[in-house]
């Protein structure tokens, strides 16, 4: 189980590094997924999260700069990693996000995921 999660997670990181956000989500989000940014309420459901991401990409994202994974660990149905993401937004600002990502997996898919940003 841990080997499959680690393999899936590495593939997700490859997709994210290539700015293939939607492909990663379509492939690896569980239908009943809950994604949570920090202390915000979770965004529930695969389709809701896909729509949310598409809206961000189409309306706010100007340029993808980079996505770099720093550390990664997998134990049982859980994974944890740290990463840095840099984006240029349509309003002219640059978004640099350092994040820690904690994930619960179910059936080889992301079931619950929480992002802690700085």
DOLUM-184509 format. One record per residue: residue number from 1; residue in one letter; x, y, z of N, C-alpha, C, O in turn. Coordinates in steps of 0.02 Angstrom, whole numbers. Last residue first. Example, Ala and Ser with C-alpha at 12.3 -4.5 7.8 and 13.67 -1.06 7.14 Angstrom:
<pakes>
nr->2, rest->S, n_px->642, n_py->-112, n_pz->354, ca_px->684, ca_py->-53, ca_pz->357, c_px->645, c_py->2, c_pz->394, o_px->670, o_py->57, o_pz->402
nr->1, rest->A, n_px->660, n_py->-284, n_pz->390, ca_px->615, ca_py->-225, ca_pz->390, c_px->660, c_py->-165, c_pz->390, o_px->712, o_py->-166, o_pz->423
</pakes>
This chain:
<pakes>
nr->118, rest->X, n_px->141, n_py->1461, n_pz->212, ca_px->176, ca_py->1519, ca_pz->243, c_px->197, c_py->1565, c_pz->188, o_px->227, o_py->1617, o_pz->201
nr->117, rest->X, n_px->8, n_py->1342, n_pz->234, ca_px->48, ca_py->1389, ca_pz->195, c_px->86, c_py->1438, c_pz->240, o_px->67, o_py->1453, o_pz->296
nr->116, rest->X, n_px->-48, n_py->1181, n_pz->225, ca_px->-26, ca_py->1231, ca_pz->274, c_px->23, c_py->1276, c_pz->239, o_px->75, o_py->1253, o_pz->215
nr->115, rest->X, n_px->-180, n_py->1089, n_pz->164, ca_px->-121, ca_py->1129, ca_pz->146, c_px->-108, c_py->1181, c_pz->200, o_px->-153, o_py->1219, o_pz->218
nr->114, rest->X, n_px->-244, n_py->927, n_pz->167, ca_px->-243, ca_py->993, ca_pz->199, c_px->-176, c_py->1025, c_pz->184, o_px->-123, o_py->994, o_pz->189
nr->113, rest->X, n_px->-358, n_py->807, n_pz->107, ca_px->-293, ca_py->839, ca_pz->101, c_px->-296, c_py->908, c_pz->130, o_px->-345, o_py->945, o_pz->120
nr->112, rest->X, n_px->-430, n_py->651, n_pz->87, ca_px->-430, ca_py->712, ca_pz->125, c_px->-360, c_py->742, c_pz->121, o_px->-310, o_py->707, o_pz->131
nr->111, rest->X, n_px->-403, n_py->570, n_pz->-27, ca_px->-469, ca_py->571, ca_pz->4, c_px->-479, c_py->634, c_pz->46, o_px->-531, o_py->667, o_pz->41
nr->110, rest->X, n_px->-326, n_py->529, n_pz->-173, ca_px->-325, ca_py->578, ca_pz->-119, c_px->-396, c_py->585, c_pz->-92, o_px->-442, o_py->604, o_pz->-128
nr->109, rest->X, n_px->-321, n_py->349, n_pz->-203, ca_px->-338, ca_py->419, ca_pz->-222, c_px->-333, c_py->464, c_pz->-160, o_px->-335, o_py->441, o_pz->-103
nr->108, rest->X, n_px->-313, n_py->218, n_pz->-167, ca_px->-261, ca_py->244, ca_pz->-211, c_px->-272, c_py->316, c_pz->-233, o_px->-236, o_py->341, o_pz->-277
nr->107, rest->X, n_px->-418, n_py->203, n_pz->-76, ca_px->-422, ca_py->170, ca_pz->-141, c_px->-372, c_py->199, c_pz->-191, o_px->-387, o_py->204, o_pz->-251
nr->106, rest->X, n_px->-369, n_py->349, n_pz->1, ca_px->-420, ca_py->296, ca_pz->2, c_px->-425, c_py->268, c_pz->-69, o_px->-436, o_py->306, o_pz->-116
nr->105, rest->X, n_px->-260, n_py->446, n_pz->105, ca_px->-274, ca_py->412, ca_pz->43, c_px->-328, c_py->359, c_pz->53, o_px->-332, o_py->328, o_pz->106
nr->104, rest->X, n_px->-231, n_py->604, n_pz->171, ca_px->-258, ca_py->537, ca_pz->186, c_px->-280, c_py->508, c_pz->119, o_px->-315, o_py->541, o_pz->80
nr->103, rest->X, n_px->-96, n_py->718, n_pz->185, ca_px->-146, ca_py->684, ca_pz->144, c_px->-166, c_py->617, c_pz->173, o_px->-124, o_py->579, o_pz->196
nr->102, rest->X, n_px->-29, n_py->877, n_pz->204, ca_px->-45, ca_py->815, ca_pz->239, c_px->-104, c_py->782, c_pz->203, o_px->-156, o_py->814, o_pz->192
nr->101, rest->X, n_px->96, n_py->984, n_pz->157, ca_px->34, ca_py->952, ca_pz->133, c_px->26, c_py->884, c_pz->168, o_px->69, o_py->840, o_pz->161
nr->100, rest->X, n_px->159, n_py->1143, n_pz->176, ca_px->163, ca_py->1074, ca_pz->200, c_px->95, c_py->1043, c_pz->184, o_px->43, o_py->1074, o_pz->196
nr->99, rest->X, n_px->228, n_py->1270, n_pz->70, ca_px->173, ca_py->1233, ca_pz->99, c_px->196, c_py->1165, c_pz->125, o_px->243, o_py->1134, o_pz->100
nr->98, rest->X, n_px->252, n_py->1430, n_pz->14, ca_px->286, ca_py->1373, ca_pz->45, c_px->232, c_py->1335, c_pz->82, o_px->195, o_py->1364, o_pz->122
nr->97, rest->X, n_px->218, n_py->1520, n_pz->-126, ca_px->187, ca_py->1483, ca_pz->-72, c_px->233, c_py->1427, c_pz->-50, o_px->251, o_py->1383, o_pz->-88
nr->96, rest->X, n_px->210, n_py->1668, n_pz->-203, ca_px->259, ca_py->1618, ca_pz->-182, c_px->231, c_py->1584, c_pz->-120, o_px->221, o_py->1616, o_pz->-68
nr->95, rest->X, n_px->142, n_py->1753, n_pz->-329, ca_px->122, ca_py->1714, ca_pz->-272, c_px->176, c_py->1662, c_pz->-259, o_px->187, o_py->1618, o_pz->-300
nr->94, rest->X, n_px->157, n_py->1917, n_pz->-388, ca_px->187, ca_py->1850, ca_pz->-387, c_px->165, c_py->1815, c_pz->-323, o_px->169, o_py->1844, o_pz->-269
nr->93, rest->X, n_px->44, n_py->2025, n_pz->-480, ca_px->80, ca_py->2002, ca_pz->-420, c_px->110, c_py->1932, c_pz->-431, o_px->90, o_py->1895, o_pz->-476
nr->92, rest->X, n_px->-32, n_py->2055, n_pz->-589, ca_px->37, ca_py->2078, ca_pz->-589, c_px->77, c_py->2055, c_pz->-528, o_px->137, o_py->2065, o_pz->-526
nr->91, rest->X, n_px->-154, n_py->1998, n_pz->-598, ca_px->-153, ca_py->2065, ca_pz->-569, c_px->-82, c_py->2093, c_pz->-564, o_px->-72, o_py->2148, o_pz->-538
nr->90, rest->X, n_px->-128, n_py->1870, n_pz->-642, ca_px->-149, ca_py->1919, ca_pz->-692, c_px->-150, c_py->1990, c_pz->-664, o_px->-147, o_py->2038, o_pz->-703
nr->89, rest->X, n_px->21, n_py->1806, n_pz->-561, ca_px->-51, ca_py->1815, ca_pz->-568, c_px->-67, c_py->1871, c_pz->-617, o_px->-25, o_py->1913, o_pz->-631
nr->88, rest->X, n_px->138, n_py->1679, n_pz->-562, ca_px->127, ca_py->1750, ca_pz->-578, c_px->52, c_py->1757, c_pz->-593, o_px->25, o_py->1719, o_pz->-633
nr->87, rest->X, n_px->194, n_py->1568, n_pz->-434, ca_px->148, ca_py->1584, ca_pz->-489, c_px->149, c_py->1659, c_pz->-500, o_px->158, o_py->1698, o_pz->-453
nr->86, rest->X, n_px->278, n_py->1439, n_pz->-355, ca_px->281, ca_py->1509, ca_pz->-375, c_px->238, c_py->1518, c_pz->-437, o_px->245, o_py->1482, o_pz->-487
nr->85, rest->X, n_px->290, n_py->1334, n_pz->-216, ca_px->257, ca_py->1348, ca_pz->-279, c_px->261, c_py->1423, c_pz->-293, o_px->250, o_py->1464, o_pz->-249
nr->84, rest->X, n_px->372, n_py->1209, n_pz->-125, ca_px->367, ca_py->1280, ca_pz->-141, c_px->336, c_py->1287, c_pz->-209, o_px->354, o_py->1250, o_pz->-256
nr->83, rest->X, n_px->333, n_py->1084, n_pz->0, ca_px->346, ca_py->1107, ca_pz->-68, c_px->344, c_py->1183, c_pz->-71, o_px->319, o_py->1216, o_pz->-26
nr->82, rest->X, n_px->329, n_py->932, n_pz->92, ca_px->336, ca_py->1004, ca_pz->91, c_px->356, c_py->1024, c_pz->20, o_px->390, o_py->988, o_pz->-15
nr->81, rest->X, n_px->213, n_py->800, n_pz->136, ca_px->270, ca_py->828, ca_pz->99, c_px->271, c_py->903, c_pz->107, o_px->221, o_py->935, o_pz->124
nr->80, rest->X, n_px->143, n_py->647, n_pz->182, ca_px->159, ca_py->715, ca_pz->203, c_px->217, c_py->739, c_pz->160, o_px->265, o_py->702, o_pz->149
nr->79, rest->X, n_px->13, n_py->525, n_pz->188, ca_px->75, ca_py->552, ca_pz->161, c_px->82, c_py->624, c_pz->185, o_px->33, o_py->657, o_pz->204
nr->78, rest->X, n_px->-68, n_py->374, n_pz->240, ca_px->-54, ca_py->445, ca_pz->248, c_px->12, c_py->464, c_pz->215, o_px->60, o_py->425, o_pz->214
nr->77, rest->X, n_px->-95, n_py->241, n_pz->259, ca_px->-137, ca_py->277, ca_pz->211, c_px->-124, c_py->353, c_pz->213, o_px->-166, o_py->391, o_pz->190
nr->76, rest->X, n_px->71, n_py->203, n_pz->301, ca_px->2, ca_py->179, ca_pz->298, c_px->-36, c_py->214, c_pz->243, o_px->-12, o_py->218, o_pz->186
nr->75, rest->X, n_px->165, n_py->340, n_pz->264, ca_px->156, ca_py->288, ca_pz->313, c_px->83, c_py->267, c_pz->313, o_px->39, o_py->308, o_pz->323
nr->74, rest->X, n_px->285, n_py->436, n_pz->181, ca_px->223, ca_py->398, ca_pz->174, c_px->223, c_py->345, c_pz->229, o_px->272, o_py->311, o_pz->241
nr->73, rest->X, n_px->356, n_py->596, n_pz->146, ca_px->353, ca_py->536, ca_pz->188, c_px->285, c_py->503, c_pz->178, o_px->234, o_py->536, o_pz->168
nr->72, rest->X, n_px->468, n_py->715, n_pz->79, ca_px->408, ca_py->675, ca_pz->71, c_px->413, c_py->614, c_pz->117, o_px->467, o_py->584, o_pz->125
nr->71, rest->X, n_px->528, n_py->881, n_pz->36, ca_px->530, ca_py->820, ca_pz->77, c_px->465, c_py->782, c_pz->67, o_px->414, o_py->811, o_pz->49
nr->70, rest->X, n_px->512, n_py->970, n_pz->-78, ca_px->572, ca_py->969, ca_pz->-35, c_px->580, c_py->903, c_pz->2, o_px->633, o_py->872, o_pz->-1
nr->69, rest->X, n_px->462, n_py->1006, n_pz->-241, ca_px->450, ca_py->966, ca_pz->-181, c_px->516, c_py->960, c_pz->-143, o_px->568, o_py->946, o_pz->-172
nr->68, rest->X, n_px->418, n_py->1148, n_pz->-329, ca_px->474, ca_py->1108, ca_pz->-306, c_px->457, c_py->1072, c_pz->-241, o_px->438, o_py->1104, o_pz->-192
nr->67, rest->X, n_px->360, n_py->1225, n_pz->-463, ca_px->334, ca_py->1186, ca_pz->-407, c_px->389, c_py->1138, c_pz->-387, o_px->405, o_py->1092, o_pz->-425
nr->66, rest->X, n_px->354, n_py->1384, n_pz->-552, ca_px->387, ca_py->1322, ca_pz->-528, c_px->347, c_py->1289, c_pz->-472, o_px->306, o_py->1321, o_pz->-439
nr->65, rest->X, n_px->270, n_py->1469, n_pz->-634, ca_px->343, ca_py->1476, ca_pz->-632, c_px->376, c_py->1411, c_pz->-610, o_px->420, o_py->1385, o_pz->-644
nr->64, rest->X, n_px->136, n_py->1501, n_pz->-738, ca_px->163, ca_py->1453, ca_pz->-690, c_px->239, c_py->1460, c_pz->-692, o_px->269, o_py->1458, o_pz->-746
nr->63, rest->X, n_px->50, n_py->1652, n_pz->-762, ca_px->106, ca_py->1610, ca_pz->-781, c_px->125, c_py->1564, c_pz->-723, o_px->130, o_py->1586, o_pz->-666
nr->62, rest->X, n_px->-79, n_py->1696, n_pz->-726, ca_px->-47, ca_py->1722, ca_pz->-786, c_px->7, c_py->1675, c_pz->-810, o_px->11, o_py->1659, o_pz->-869
nr->61, rest->X, n_px->-229, n_py->1654, n_pz->-648, ca_px->-160, ca_py->1633, ca_pz->-663, c_px->-136, c_py->1662, c_pz->-729, o_px->-168, o_py->1654, o_pz->-781
nr->60, rest->X, n_px->-363, n_py->1697, n_pz->-642, ca_px->-312, ca_py->1729, ca_pz->-601, c_px->-241, c_py->1713, c_pz->-621, o_px->-196, o_py->1755, o_pz->-613
nr->59, rest->X, n_px->-452, n_py->1629, n_pz->-728, ca_px->-465, ca_py->1698, ca_pz->-710, c_px->-410, c_py->1734, c_pz->-672, o_px->-409, o_py->1796, o_pz->-669
nr->58, rest->X, n_px->-410, n_py->1498, n_pz->-755, ca_px->-437, ca_py->1540, ca_pz->-809, c_px->-442, c_py->1614, c_pz->-792, o_px->-436, o_py->1656, o_pz->-836
nr->57, rest->X, n_px->-366, n_py->1451, n_pz->-630, ca_px->-321, ca_py->1449, ca_pz->-688, c_px->-345, c_py->1498, c_pz->-742, o_px->-305, o_py->1535, o_pz->-770
nr->56, rest->X, n_px->-484, n_py->1467, n_pz->-551, ca_px->-422, ca_py->1501, ca_pz->-534, c_px->-375, c_py->1506, c_pz->-594, o_px->-348, o_py->1559, o_pz->-608
nr->55, rest->X, n_px->-572, n_py->1382, n_pz->-621, ca_px->-588, ca_py->1453, ca_pz->-614, c_px->-525, c_py->1493, c_pz->-598, o_px->-513, o_py->1547, o_pz->-626
nr->54, rest->X, n_px->-507, n_py->1259, n_pz->-603, ca_px->-515, ca_py->1287, ca_pz->-671, c_px->-530, c_py->1361, c_pz->-668, o_px->-503, o_py->1400, o_pz->-709
nr->53, rest->X, n_px->-525, n_py->1247, n_pz->-464, ca_px->-457, ca_py->1253, ca_pz->-492, c_px->-460, c_py->1282, c_pz->-563, o_px->-420, o_py->1325, o_pz->-580
nr->52, rest->X, n_px->-665, n_py->1236, n_pz->-455, ca_px->-630, ca_py->1288, ca_pz->-418, c_px->-561, c_py->1301, c_pz->-449, o_px->-541, o_py->1358, o_pz->-459
nr->51, rest->X, n_px->-688, n_py->1120, n_pz->-531, ca_px->-717, ca_py->1183, ca_pz->-552, c_px->-681, c_py->1242, c_pz->-520, o_px->-667, o_py->1292, o_pz->-553
nr->50, rest->X, n_px->-620, n_py->1027, n_pz->-449, ca_px->-599, ca_py->1037, ca_pz->-518, c_px->-625, c_py->1104, c_pz->-544, o_px->-587, o_py->1142, o_pz->-576
nr->49, rest->X, n_px->-698, n_py->1037, n_pz->-333, ca_px->-628, ca_py->1056, ca_pz->-331, c_px->-599, c_py->1067, c_pz->-400, o_px->-558, o_py->1112, o_pz->-410
nr->48, rest->X, n_px->-821, n_py->987, n_pz->-380, ca_px->-817, ca_py->1055, ca_pz->-351, c_px->-745, c_py->1080, c_pz->-353, o_px->-732, o_py->1137, o_pz->-371
nr->47, rest->X, n_px->-784, n_py->856, n_pz->-417, ca_px->-805, ca_py->904, ca_pz->-468, c_px->-802, c_py->976, c_pz->-442, o_px->-782, o_py->1021, o_pz->-480
nr->46, rest->X, n_px->-748, n_py->798, n_pz->-290, ca_px->-700, ca_py->804, ca_pz->-345, c_px->-721, c_py->857, c_pz->-395, o_px->-680, o_py->899, o_pz->-414
nr->45, rest->X, n_px->-790, n_py->867, n_pz->-131, ca_px->-810, ca_py->836, ca_pz->-194, c_px->-760, c_py->850, c_pz->-250, o_px->-734, o_py->905, o_pz->-257
nr->44, rest->X, n_px->-773, n_py->1017, n_pz->-39, ca_px->-793, ca_py->947, ca_pz->-42, c_px->-813, c_py->926, c_pz->-113, o_px->-848, o_py->962, o_pz->-149
nr->43, rest->X, n_px->-659, n_py->1108, n_pz->46, ca_px->-694, ca_py->1108, ca_pz->-18, c_px->-709, c_py->1034, c_pz->-33, o_px->-663, o_py->994, o_pz->-41
nr->42, rest->X, n_px->-669, n_py->1148, n_pz->222, ca_px->-648, ca_py->1105, ca_pz->166, c_px->-691, c_py->1115, c_pz->104, o_px->-751, o_py->1130, o_pz->108
nr->41, rest->X, n_px->-637, n_py->1314, n_pz->282, ca_px->-682, ca_py->1257, ca_pz->276, c_px->-660, c_py->1214, c_pz->217, o_px->-634, o_py->1240, o_pz->167
nr->40, rest->X, n_px->-468, n_py->1357, n_pz->335, ca_px->-530, ca_py->1368, ca_pz->298, c_px->-573, c_py->1306, c_pz->297, o_px->-549, o_py->1251, o_pz->310
nr->39, rest->X, n_px->-345, n_py->1343, n_pz->391, ca_px->-403, ca_py->1336, ca_pz->436, c_px->-469, c_py->1350, c_pz->401, o_px->-521, o_py->1354, o_pz->434
nr->38, rest->X, n_px->-266, n_py->1278, n_pz->250, ca_px->-257, ca_py->1303, ca_pz->318, c_px->-318, c_py->1289, c_pz->362, o_px->-339, o_py->1232, o_pz->369
nr->37, rest->X, n_px->-377, n_py->1221, n_pz->139, ca_px->-322, ca_py->1269, ca_pz->143, c_px->-319, c_py->1295, c_pz->214, o_px->-364, o_py->1331, o_pz->236
nr->36, rest->X, n_px->-427, n_py->1058, n_pz->98, ca_px->-432, ca_py->1114, ca_pz->146, c_px->-369, c_py->1155, c_pz->146, o_px->-313, o_py->1129, o_pz->151
nr->35, rest->X, n_px->-531, n_py->946, n_pz->13, ca_px->-468, ca_py->984, ca_pz->13, c_px->-477, c_py->1045, c_pz->57, o_px->-528, o_py->1080, o_pz->53
nr->34, rest->X, n_px->-601, n_py->792, n_pz->6, ca_px->-606, ca_py->856, ca_pz->43, c_px->-537, c_py->887, c_pz->43, o_px->-489, o_py->859, o_pz->70
nr->33, rest->X, n_px->-678, n_py->678, n_pz->-111, ca_px->-621, ca_py->714, ca_pz->-83, c_px->-642, c_py->776, c_pz->-43, o_px->-693, o_py->807, o_pz->-57
nr->32, rest->X, n_px->-756, n_py->582, n_pz->-171, ca_px->-780, ca_py->613, ca_pz->-109, c_px->-725, c_py->653, c_pz->-74, o_px->-727, o_py->660, o_pz->-12
nr->31, rest->X, n_px->-680, n_py->536, n_pz->-278, ca_px->-744, ca_py->570, ca_pz->-292, c_px->-769, c_py->608, c_pz->-231, o_px->-800, o_py->661, o_pz->-238
nr->30, rest->X, n_px->-507, n_py->574, n_pz->-258, ca_px->-563, ca_py->530, ca_pz->-244, c_px->-628, c_py->569, c_pz->-257, o_px->-629, o_py->629, o_pz->-248
nr->29, rest->X, n_px->-389, n_py->628, n_pz->-375, ca_px->-437, ca_py->647, ca_pz->-324, c_px->-492, c_py->594, c_pz->-318, o_px->-520, o_py->572, o_pz->-369
nr->28, rest->X, n_px->-305, n_py->587, n_pz->-482, ca_px->-291, ca_py->564, ca_pz->-414, c_px->-339, c_py->587, c_pz->-359, o_px->-332, o_py->566, o_pz->-302
nr->27, rest->X, n_px->-347, n_py->632, n_pz->-610, ca_px->-319, ca_py->565, ca_pz->-601, c_px->-320, c_py->542, c_pz->-529, o_px->-335, o_py->484, o_pz->-516
nr->26, rest->X, n_px->-390, n_py->763, n_pz->-591, ca_px->-435, ca_py->714, ca_pz->-623, c_px->-412, c_py->643, c_pz->-610, o_px->-453, o_py->599, o_pz->-600
nr->25, rest->X, n_px->-272, n_py->819, n_pz->-535, ca_px->-335, ca_py->815, ca_pz->-496, c_px->-382, c_py->763, c_pz->-526, o_px->-412, o_py->724, o_pz->-489
nr->24, rest->X, n_px->-180, n_py->808, n_pz->-640, ca_px->-165, ca_py->778, ca_pz->-575, c_px->-229, c_py->768, c_pz->-535, o_px->-239, o_py->716, o_pz->-504
nr->23, rest->X, n_px->-248, n_py->885, n_pz->-737, ca_px->-234, ca_py->814, ca_pz->-749, c_px->-220, c_py->777, c_pz->-684, o_px->-245, o_py->722, o_pz->-673
nr->22, rest->X, n_px->-243, n_py->1010, n_pz->-675, ca_px->-308, ca_py->978, ca_pz->-687, c_px->-299, c_py->903, c_pz->-699, o_px->-337, o_py->862, o_pz->-674
nr->21, rest->X, n_px->-104, n_py->1038, n_pz->-672, ca_px->-144, ca_py->1036, ca_pz->-611, c_px->-209, c_py->996, c_pz->-621, o_px->-226, o_py->954, o_pz->-580
nr->20, rest->X, n_px->24, n_py->1036, n_pz->-740, ca_px->-33, ca_py->994, ca_pz->-760, c_px->-79, c_py->983, c_pz->-699, o_px->-91, o_py->926, o_pz->-679
nr->19, rest->X, n_px->146, n_py->1098, n_pz->-724, ca_px->86, ca_py->1139, ca_pz->-723, c_px->24, c_py->1101, c_pz->-748, o_px->-23, o_py->1131, o_pz->-774
nr->18, rest->X, n_px->249, n_py->1013, n_pz->-700, ca_px->236, ca_py->1029, ca_pz->-771, c_px->173, c_py->1072, c_pz->-779, o_px->149, o_py->1081, o_pz->-835
nr->17, rest->X, n_px->240, n_py->991, n_pz->-567, ca_px->300, ca_py->1026, ca_pz->-590, c_px->294, c_py->1046, c_pz->-664, o_px->329, o_py->1091, o_pz->-687
nr->16, rest->X, n_px->124, n_py->914, n_pz->-565, ca_px->122, ca_py->982, ca_pz->-539, c_px->182, c_py->1023, c_pz->-563, o_px->175, o_py->1082, o_pz->-578
nr->15, rest->X, n_px->174, n_py->793, n_pz->-618, ca_px->122, ca_py->830, ca_pz->-653, c_px->119, c_py->903, c_pz->-630, o_px->113, o_py->948, o_pz->-672
nr->14, rest->X, n_px->266, n_py->758, n_pz->-517, ca_px->289, ca_py->768, ca_pz->-586, c_px->238, c_py->810, c_pz->-625, o_px->257, o_py->856, o_pz->-661
nr->13, rest->X, n_px->178, n_py->744, n_pz->-410, ca_px->229, ca_py->796, ca_pz->-407, c_px->257, c_py->810, c_pz->-477, o_px->271, o_py->867, o_pz->-493
nr->12, rest->X, n_px->105, n_py->632, n_pz->-454, ca_px->71, ca_py->696, ca_pz->-443, c_px->122, c_py->753, c_pz->-444, o_px->110, o_py->804, o_pz->-475
nr->11, rest->X, n_px->208, n_py->537, n_pz->-450, ca_px->178, ca_py->555, ca_pz->-514, c_px->141, c_py->621, c_pz->-509, o_px->145, o_py->663, o_pz->-554
nr->10, rest->X, n_px->230, n_py->532, n_pz->-313, ca_px->285, ca_py->554, ca_pz->-356, c_px->258, c_py->574, c_pz->-424, o_px->281, o_py->623, o_pz->-454
nr->9, rest->X, n_px->105, n_py->479, n_pz->-275, ca_px->125, ca_py->546, ca_pz->-252, c_px->182, c_py->573, c_pz->-296, o_px->182, o_py->632, o_pz->-313
nr->8, rest->X, n_px->108, n_py->351, n_pz->-331, ca_px->57, ca_py->399, ca_pz->-352, c_px->78, c_py->470, c_pz->-335, o_px->71, o_py->516, o_pz->-375
nr->7, rest->X, n_px->217, n_py->297, n_pz->-257, ca_px->220, ca_py->300, ca_pz->-331, c_px->170, c_py->352, c_pz->-357, o_px->187, o_py->393, o_pz->-399
nr->6, rest->X, n_px->165, n_py->304, n_pz->-127, ca_px->226, ca_py->340, ca_pz->-144, c_px->233, c_py->349, c_pz->-220, o_px->252, o_py->402, o_pz->-243
nr->5, rest->X, n_px->55, n_py->218, n_pz->-142, ca_px->44, ca_py->288, ca_pz->-125, c_px->106, c_py->329, c_pz->-143, o_px->100, o_py->384, o_pz->-171
nr->4, rest->X, n_px->124, n_py->99, n_pz->-168, ca_px->79, ca_py->126, ca_pz->-218, c_px->65, c_py->200, c_pz->-205, o_px->64, o_py->240, o_pz->-252
nr->3, rest->X, n_px->195, n_py->81, n_pz->-48, ca_px->232, ca_py->87, ca_pz->-111, c_px->189, c_py->118, c_pz->-165, o_px->212, o_py->159, o_pz->-205
nr->2, rest->X, n_px->93, n_py->66, n_pz->45, ca_px->136, ca_py->125, ca_pz->48, c_px->174, c_py->136, c_pz->-17, o_px->183, o_py->193, o_pz->-38
nr->1, rest->X, n_px->41, n_py->-60, n_pz->0, ca_px->0, ca_py->0, ca_pz->0, c_px->43, c_py->63, c_pz->0, o_px->32, o_py->108, o_pz->-40
</pakes>
